[in-house]
Amino acid sequence: MEIRDSAVHFYNQSPAFALRLYEVGAASVKNFVAVLNDWFKRDLSEFNLYLLPLSFGGAPPKSDALVNAEEQKFLSYLASAESKTADPASRFLVTVNVEVKFVRSKSRAAIPVMITKNPKATAIHLTKEQIREKYPWDYQRLTVECRKRYSDFKLVDDYHELRKKLLADPRFGTIRYLDPGNPKSAKETFL
C-alpha cells in the first residue's frame, strides 16, 4: 500500500527511494518463485529468468540524496521490516540487494559490453572502489612493476609517451579529476 500511495502521489522522486523500490520488487519476484515451488512444485530454474529487467533504466544508483518526509517514513518502514526478517537462511526476503558487475566471460550467454563515447549508449558510472578494482595501479606502482620486469628499464621520454598513449585507451587506464566537471582540476591516473 505504501509503495502504491507513494507512486500515485509522486513521493518517489529521490534515488534512495527508487533504489529501495527496486530492491522490494526484486525480492517480490524471488519470493513468488519460492512460493510457486512450495505450493505447486513448479521449478523455474529451467528458464533463464532475471529478477527484474535492468534494461528499463537499470538499478538506481545508491545515493545519499535528500528524501522528503513521506519517502523517509517508507524507508524507515522498510528498514524495520528488514530487521525483523533478517535471517540469512530464510527463503523469503523483504528486499534484495542488486549489484551489477562487469566481468570477463567466455560464455555464449554473456551479454557483450563495450566502452564507448557514444552519447546514446546507456551510461554506466563506476564508483571509486570499482575504478580502483579495475585499474589497481597508479603511476608509481606501474613504474615499480616495469623496473621489476625489465632489467634495462629507464624513465625516459619513450616510456612517458607510451604510458600516456595507453592511458588514453579506457581498456588500459583512466584519469579521475578531483572536480569531475573541471578538466583543469587536480587529477590522478589509474592503470
N, C-alpha and C positions, 0 to 999 in steps of 0.2 A: 504494500500500500504506500509506504513511504517513497519508494522509487517512482511509482506511478504519479503520486502527488508532486514530487519534485520535477518530473518531466513535464507534466501538464502546466505547472506554474512557472516553468523556466528557471527553477532554482539551480539547475545543474550547469553552471557556467564555468566553474573552476576546473583546472586539470586534475586537482586532487579528487574532486567528486567523480570526474569521468573515469579516472583510474580505478577507484573503488567500485564503481558501477560495472566496469569491465570485469573485475575480479569476481563480483557476485554473479554475473552472467556466466562466466566460465565455470564457477562452482555449481551453478544450477544445471548446466549441461552434464557435468560429471556426475552429479547426484542422480539425474534422470537415467543415465546409463546404468548406474549401480542398482536402482530400483527396478529397471526393466529386467535386469539379470535376476534379482531376487524374486520378483513376482511371476515372471513369465519364462524364466530360464533361457532368456534370449541374450546371447553374447554378441556384442557389436564389434569385437576385436577384428573380425574378418574384413571390416570396412576401414578405409583409410580416412578416418574422421579426425577433424581438428575441433578443439573445444569451441572456439568462436573464430570466424574468419578475420584474420588480421588485415586482409586486403581492403576492407571497408574503411581504412583510415589507421589501422594498427592500434596496438595497445597504447593508450595515452601515456605521455611521459610522466615520470614521477616529478612532483613539483611541491614546493613549499608556498605556493601562491595563496593569497588570502582567500578565505571562503566566507560566504555570508552566513547568517545565523541559522537558517534552515539547513543549509548544507552541513554546517558544523554539528547540528543535532543528529542528522542522519549518520555522519561519520562516527560520532560518539556511540550511537546505537550499534553500528556495525562492529566497532571495537569491543563493546561489551558482549555482543553475540559471539564474536570470535573467541574471547577469553573464556566463555562458558563451555565452548565446544573445542577446546584447544588440544584434544587428544590426537597426536600424530598418527595413531594406528586406526583411527576412525575412517570408514569408507565414505562418510558424508561430511561435507565441508560447508562453511558459510561463505568463504572466499577462496580463490585460488590465485596464488602469485604467478603471474605470467611474465616470463623473461625471454626475450628473443636474443639469440646469439648466432653469429655467423661463424661457421667452422668449415674447413675444407672437407669435402666428401667426394668419394668416387661413386657413390650410389647413384643409380639411374633415376631414383625417385627424388633426389635432391633438387631443390629449386635453385636455378642459377642466379647469382647476384654479381653485379658489376659496379665498380666505382665509376661515376660519370659526372660531368659538369652540366649535363642536360637539365635545364630548369623545369622541365615537365616530368622528370623522374621523381619517384617517391623519395622524400627526404628521410635520411636516417641520421640521427645525431648520436655521436658516441660520448659517453661520459669520460671524465678524466681517467678513471680506472680502466675503462675499455681501451683508451688510447695507449696507456702505459702497458696494457697486456698485449696489444697488437704491435706496438713499437717500444720494446723494453729498453733500448739503448739510447743514451744521449751522446753528444759529441765526444766527451771524454771516454766513455766506455767503448765506442767504436774505435777510437784511436788506440786504446789499450789492446783490444782484440786484434787489430791489424798488426800491431807490434808483435803479438804472440804468434800470429800465423806466418808473417813474412819476416825473414831474418834481415832483409835489406830494406825494410820499411823506413821511409823518411817523410817528415811533414813538409812537403814541397807543394808548389802550385798545382802540379798534376793531381795530387791527392785531393786538394780542396776543390778543384774543378770537377773531378769525377764525383765527389761526395755531393756537391751542390746539384749536379745534373741528376743523380739518382734521387735526391731529396725532392725534386720537382715531380717525380712519379709517385703517386699515392700508394703504389704497391710496396715501396721501399721506405717511406718516411712521411712525416707530416710536421708542420710548423704550428705551434699553438701560441697565439698572441695573448698578452695579459689583458688587453682590451680587444675582444674579437672584432669590434666594429671599426677599429683604428689600426690599419696596417703599419703605422709608424710607431706603435707602442712596443714595449719590450716583448721579446719573443723567445721561445725555447724550441729547439728541434728535437724530434724523436725519430729514431731509426730502428 
